[in-house]
């Protein structure tokens, strides 16, 4: 008897993180990438359209929602369609389609107004230093609402400083080094967020196994089974 492959839809698959992690996701998954522009392996999806979201998410086991405007300096007008309306439409469509797990890309910008001398933890309430961080706090609140009122469980990933290459400690500020998330660990984080069981709603910190950590990983590793391996301060 052939086991059904886990169908996972990734929004924003053409973005920096999406392009980096999609080839690294488990080969046992049936991954469908979506974005505003079609390319090889990626179909078109405008997340502000509910009917389009429902069509894309039909029969999906999980939706990994990466699509967003990732600019901490963006204006409200620029952020509103994708980061506010879009995440709502994605969440609603996931629920309508009976998706088991919704993974939302949040950001450490949710707590970016906290002191650099304080290691942030998943239980810290939102304290954004910019409007972008505030929209990610909205995504987390939306996820909590979905998880608390529907059968769809949610993981909100507070992603740190994602960079495709290991940053140079001589030229990158310590705050960003300590929050670095490598492509390999980003894919592992998404795998863990999709496959972990035993909860309705989890906020998880998303950084690599850096020697000095802006965000604590204890709960993320325990709850999701996340196992990062890269370190911003170590050679490959």
C-alpha positions in Angstrom: 0.0 0.0 0.0 1.5 3.4 -1.0 1.5 6.1 1.6 0.1 9.4 0.6 2.7 12.1 0.3 2.3 15.1 2.5 1.1 18.0 0.4 2.7 21.3 1.5 1.9 24.6 -0.1 4.6 27.4 0.3 3.5 31.0 -0.4 6.3 33.4 -1.3 8.3 30.6 -2.7 10.0 33.0 -5.1 11.3 35.2 -2.2 14.8 35.0 -0.6 13.8 32.5 2.0 11.4 30.6 -0.2 14.1 30.1 -2.9 16.6 29.0 -0.4 14.6 26.5 1.5 12.3 24.9 -1.0 15.0 22.6 -2.5 16.0 21.6 1.0 12.6 20.5 2.2 12.0 16.8 2.7 11.9 14.8 -0.4 9.0 12.8 1.0 6.8 16.0 0.8 4.8 17.0 -2.2 5.8 20.7 -2.2 3.9 23.3 -4.3 5.5 26.7 -4.4 3.4 29.8 -5.1 4.2 33.5 -5.7 3.0 36.5 -7.5 5.0 35.6 -10.5 5.2 32.1 -11.9 8.6 30.4 -12.6 9.8 26.8 -12.7 8.1 24.9 -9.9 6.2 27.9 -8.8 2.6 28.8 -9.6 0.9 32.1 -9.5 -1.0 33.1 -6.3 -2.1 36.5 -5.2 -2.7 36.0 -1.4 -5.1 39.0 -1.3 -7.7 37.0 -3.2 -9.6 34.5 -1.1 -10.8 32.3 -3.9 -7.3 31.9 -5.3 -6.0 30.9 -1.9 -8.7 28.3 -1.4 -7.9 26.8 -4.8 -4.2 26.7 -4.0 -4.7 25.1 -0.6 -7.2 22.4 -1.6 -6.1 19.0 -0.2 -3.0 20.5 1.5 -1.8 19.0 4.8 0.1 22.2 5.6 0.5 25.8 4.3 3.8 27.5 4.9 3.1 31.2 4.6 6.2 33.2 3.7 4.7 35.7 1.3 5.1 39.3 2.7 6.7 42.7 2.2 9.9 42.0 4.3 11.0 45.6 4.6 11.2 47.1 8.1 11.1 50.6 6.6 8.1 50.0 4.5 5.1 52.4 4.7 1.6 51.4 5.9 0.3 51.6 2.3 3.0 49.2 1.2 2.5 46.7 4.1 -1.3 46.6 4.2 -2.1 44.4 1.2 0.3 41.5 1.9 1.2 41.7 5.5 -2.3 42.5 6.9 -5.0 41.6 4.4 -3.0 38.8 2.7 -2.2 36.9 5.9 -5.8 37.1 6.9 -6.9 35.6 3.6 -4.3 32.9 3.8 -5.5 32.0 7.3 -9.1 31.9 6.4 -8.5 29.8 3.3 -6.4 27.3 5.3 -9.2 26.9 7.7 -11.8 26.6 4.9 -9.8 23.9 3.2 -9.3 21.9 6.4 -5.5 22.4 6.5 -4.0 20.6 9.4 -1.0 22.9 10.0 -0.6 26.6 9.2 3.0 27.9 9.5 3.2 31.7 9.6 6.4 33.6 9.0 6.6 36.1 11.8 9.8 37.9 12.7 12.1 38.9 15.5 11.1 42.4 14.5 8.0 41.6 16.7 10.3 42.2 19.7 12.9 44.5 18.1 12.3 47.3 20.6 13.6 45.2 23.4 17.2 45.9 24.6 20.1 44.3 22.9 21.2 43.2 26.3 18.2 41.0 26.8 17.9 37.6 25.1 14.4 37.4 23.7 12.2 34.4 24.5 9.1 33.0 22.7 6.9 34.1 25.6 7.9 37.7 25.3 4.9 39.9 24.2 5.2 42.0 21.1 7.3 45.1 21.3 8.1 46.1 17.7 10.3 49.0 16.8 8.7 49.5 13.4 5.4 49.1 11.6 6.7 46.0 9.8 7.1 44.3 13.2 3.6 45.4 14.2 2.2 43.6 11.1 4.0 40.4 12.2 2.5 40.8 15.6 -0.8 40.9 13.8 0.1 37.6 12.1 0.8 36.0 15.4 -2.5 37.2 16.9 -4.3 35.9 13.8 -2.6 32.6 14.2 -3.6 32.4 17.9 -7.2 33.1 16.9 -7.2 30.4 14.2 -5.7 27.8 16.6 -8.1 28.7 19.4 -11.3 28.5 17.3 -10.7 25.9 14.6 -9.1 22.5 14.1 -6.1 24.0 12.3 -3.0 24.2 14.4 -0.6 27.1 13.9 3.2 27.7 14.3 4.4 31.3 14.2 8.1 31.5 13.4 9.9 34.6 14.7 12.5 34.5 12.0 15.8 36.3 12.6 18.4 37.7 10.3 18.2 35.4 7.3 21.2 35.5 5.0 22.1 32.9 2.3 25.8 33.0 3.2 27.4 33.0 6.6 27.9 36.7 7.6 31.3 38.1 8.2 31.7 38.9 11.9 34.1 41.7 11.0 31.5 43.6 9.0 28.1 42.6 10.3 26.8 44.0 13.6 26.7 41.6 16.5 22.9 42.1 16.8 22.5 40.6 13.4 25.1 37.9 13.8 23.4 36.7 16.9 20.1 36.4 15.1 21.5 34.8 11.9 19.4 32.0 10.3 21.1 30.0 7.6 19.3 28.4 4.6 19.9 24.9 6.0 18.5 25.8 9.4 15.6 27.7 7.9 14.6 24.5 6.0 15.0 22.5 9.1 12.9 25.0 11.0 10.1 24.7 8.5 10.3 20.9 8.5 10.0 20.9 12.2 7.1 23.4 12.2 5.2 21.3 9.7 5.8 17.9 11.2 5.7 18.5 15.0 2.6 17.4 16.8 0.9 17.8 20.2 -0.1 21.5 20.3 -2.6 24.0 18.9 -0.5 27.1 18.8 3.2 27.7 19.1 5.4 30.8 18.8 8.9 29.7 17.9 12.2 31.6 17.5 13.9 31.1 14.2 17.7 31.5 14.4 20.7 29.2 13.8 22.8 27.5 16.5 24.9 30.7 17.0 27.4 30.8 19.8 25.8 34.0 21.0 22.1 34.0 20.5 19.8 37.0 20.3 16.9 34.7 20.8 16.6 31.7 23.1 16.0 28.4 21.3 15.2 26.1 24.3 11.4 26.1 23.9 11.6 26.0 20.1 13.8 23.0 20.1 11.7 21.2 22.8 8.3 21.9 21.2 9.1 21.5 17.6 12.1 19.1 17.6 14.1 21.8 15.8 17.8 20.9 15.5 19.9 23.8 14.0 23.6 23.2 13.1 25.1 26.4 11.7 26.9 29.1 13.7 27.6 32.6 12.6 30.9 32.6 14.5 32.2 29.3 13.1 33.7 28.3 9.8 31.7 25.9 7.6 
